[in-house]
Amino acid sequence: MKLFLVKPDLMYYEEYNDMMKEWIGSSTQIAPWFLGKPFDTIEKFAELIQDLDELENANQDKQFSSTTSYFVIDEKDRLIGAASLRHYLTVKGLKTWGHCGYGVRPSERNKGYGTEILKLLLAEAKNKKIYRVLVGAHKSNVASRKVIEKCKGVLENTVTDPDDADEQIDRFWIDNKK
């Protein structure tokens, strides 16, 4: 099992749509934040890619952090999931989700991909000199919490999801110096 983080690209248009149809059909949480519904046209998909590029490279509203967004592919160029890395924490990020977000498409879960994705994100964080990484997971998402713990995450606290008062978020710090 070899995974790669790649920048979103037009070549993944059909794979993205297939993944999102699968995800929506599963009625499970979609993560990270930039994933959504399938696109009707490649032009709309190109707009998403442009927006993600701007979010990574441009100065934007100070309430949002610069963020690098990735698709996660395997050796066969199959889209396995997605990930995002915030370059720094804003007030909102510090209070809730933290630096990293990741998700694995439903048909590829329980194969160890979540752990591999987080390890890849931690390597990218280290490249950006982020040596203390905050990662959040819904309390109800046992698999994601186990992934974070496998990557040496230490539970700091549990907070209420600002977008859903019925959901709790467990927040973990990972020492990323080693």
C-alpha positions as CSV (number, residue, x, y, z in Angstrom):
1,M,0.0,0.0,0.0
2,K,1.6,3.2,-1.2
3,L,-0.2,6.5,-1.1
4,F,0.6,9.9,-2.5
5,L,-0.6,13.4,-1.7
6,V,-1.2,15.3,-5.0
7,K,-2.6,18.7,-5.7
8,P,-6.1,18.6,-7.1
9,D,-6.0,18.5,-10.8
10,L,-8.4,18.4,-13.7
11,M,-7.2,14.9,-14.5
12,Y,-9.1,13.7,-11.4
13,Y,-12.5,15.1,-12.5
14,E,-14.1,11.7,-13.1
15,E,-12.4,10.0,-10.1
16,Y,-13.6,12.9,-7.9
17,N,-17.2,12.6,-9.1
18,D,-17.1,8.8,-8.6
19,M,-15.7,9.2,-5.1
20,M,-18.2,11.9,-4.1
21,K,-21.2,9.8,-5.4
22,E,-19.9,6.9,-3.3
23,W,-19.5,9.1,-0.2
24,I,-22.9,10.7,-0.5
25,G,-24.5,7.3,-1.1
26,S,-22.9,6.0,2.1
27,S,-24.5,8.8,4.3
28,T,-21.2,9.1,6.2
29,Q,-19.3,12.3,7.2
30,I,-17.5,13.9,4.3
31,A,-14.0,15.2,5.1
32,P,-12.0,17.3,4.7
33,W,-13.9,20.5,4.3
34,F,-13.3,21.2,0.6
35,L,-15.0,18.0,-0.6
36,G,-18.6,18.2,-1.6
37,K,-21.1,17.2,-4.3
38,P,-20.0,15.8,-7.7
39,F,-19.6,18.5,-10.3
40,D,-21.9,18.8,-13.4
41,T,-19.1,20.2,-15.5
42,I,-15.3,20.2,-15.6
43,E,-15.4,24.0,-15.7
44,K,-17.0,24.0,-12.2
45,F,-14.4,21.5,-11.0
46,A,-11.7,23.8,-12.4
47,E,-13.2,26.6,-10.3
48,L,-12.8,24.5,-7.1
49,I,-9.1,23.8,-8.1
50,Q,-8.6,27.6,-8.6
51,D,-10.2,28.4,-5.3
52,L,-8.0,25.8,-3.5
53,D,-4.9,27.2,-5.2
54,E,-5.8,30.7,-4.1
55,L,-6.4,29.6,-0.5
56,E,-2.9,28.1,-0.4
57,N,-1.1,31.0,-2.0
58,A,-3.0,34.2,-1.5
59,N,-3.6,36.6,1.3
60,Q,-7.2,36.1,2.3
61,D,-9.5,37.0,5.2
62,K,-7.5,36.8,8.4
63,Q,-10.1,34.5,10.0
64,F,-8.9,31.7,7.6
65,S,-5.5,30.1,7.5
66,S,-3.6,29.5,4.3
67,T,-4.3,25.8,3.5
68,T,-2.8,23.2,1.2
69,S,-5.4,20.8,-0.1
70,Y,-4.5,17.4,-1.5
71,F,-6.1,14.4,-3.2
72,V,-4.8,11.1,-2.0
73,I,-4.1,8.6,-4.7
74,D,-2.7,5.0,-4.7
75,E,-0.1,3.5,-7.1
76,K,-2.8,2.9,-9.7
77,D,-3.8,6.7,-9.6
78,R,-7.1,5.8,-7.9
79,L,-8.5,8.5,-5.7
80,I,-8.6,7.1,-2.2
81,G,-9.5,10.2,-0.3
82,A,-8.4,13.8,0.4
83,A,-6.5,15.8,3.0
84,S,-5.8,19.4,4.0
85,L,-3.1,21.1,6.0
86,R,-3.6,24.5,7.6
87,H,-0.3,26.4,7.6
88,Y,-1.1,28.1,10.9
89,L,-3.9,28.2,13.4
90,T,-6.4,31.0,13.5
91,V,-8.6,31.6,16.6
92,K,-11.3,29.3,15.1
93,G,-8.7,26.6,14.2
94,L,-7.1,26.7,17.6
95,K,-10.5,26.2,19.3
96,T,-11.7,23.4,17.1
97,W,-10.2,21.3,14.3
98,G,-6.5,22.3,14.2
99,H,-4.0,21.9,11.4
100,C,-5.1,18.6,9.6
101,G,-8.2,17.3,8.0
102,Y,-8.4,14.0,6.1
103,G,-11.0,11.6,4.8
104,V,-11.0,8.1,3.2
105,R,-13.7,7.2,0.7
106,P,-16.1,4.6,2.2
107,S,-15.0,1.6,0.0
108,E,-11.4,2.1,1.1
109,R,-11.9,2.3,4.9
110,N,-10.5,-0.1,7.4
111,K,-7.4,-0.7,5.3
112,G,-4.9,1.5,7.2
113,Y,-5.2,4.4,4.7
114,G,-6.2,6.9,7.3
115,T,-3.0,6.3,9.3
116,E,-0.9,6.6,6.1
117,I,-2.6,9.8,5.1
118,L,-2.0,11.4,8.5
119,K,1.6,10.4,8.4
120,L,2.0,12.0,5.0
121,L,0.3,15.2,6.3
122,L,2.7,15.2,9.3
123,A,5.6,15.0,6.9
124,E,4.2,18.0,5.0
125,A,3.7,19.8,8.3
126,K,7.3,19.2,9.2
127,N,8.4,20.6,5.8
128,K,6.5,23.8,6.7
129,K,8.2,23.8,10.1
130,I,5.0,23.0,12.0
131,Y,6.4,21.0,14.8
132,R,3.4,20.8,17.1
133,V,0.3,19.7,15.2
134,L,-3.3,19.9,16.4
135,V,-5.7,17.4,14.9
136,G,-9.4,17.0,15.7
137,A,-11.9,14.2,15.3
138,H,-15.6,13.8,16.1
139,K,-15.9,11.9,19.3
140,S,-18.2,9.6,17.5
141,N,-15.6,8.8,14.8
142,V,-13.7,6.1,16.6
143,A,-11.7,5.1,13.6
144,S,-10.3,8.6,13.1
145,R,-9.5,8.9,16.8
146,K,-7.5,5.6,16.6
147,V,-5.6,6.9,13.6
148,I,-4.6,10.0,15.5
149,E,-3.5,7.9,18.5
150,K,-1.5,5.6,16.3
151,C,0.3,8.8,15.1
152,K,1.2,9.6,18.7
153,G,-1.7,12.1,19.2
154,V,-2.2,13.1,22.9
155,L,-5.8,14.1,23.8
156,E,-5.9,17.7,25.0
157,N,-9.6,18.2,25.4
158,T,-13.1,17.8,24.0
159,V,-15.1,20.8,22.6
160,T,-18.5,21.3,21.0
161,D,-18.6,21.4,17.2
162,P,-19.5,25.0,16.4
163,D,-21.4,23.8,13.4
164,D,-23.4,21.1,15.2
165,A,-24.1,21.5,19.0
166,D,-24.9,17.8,19.3
167,E,-21.4,16.8,18.1
168,Q,-18.2,16.8,20.3
169,I,-14.7,17.1,18.9
170,D,-11.8,15.4,20.5
171,R,-8.6,17.5,20.0
172,F,-5.1,15.9,20.0
173,W,-1.6,17.4,19.8
174,I,1.1,15.5,18.0
175,D,4.8,16.3,18.6
176,N,6.1,16.6,15.1
177,K,9.8,17.3,15.9
178,K,11.2,13.8,15.5
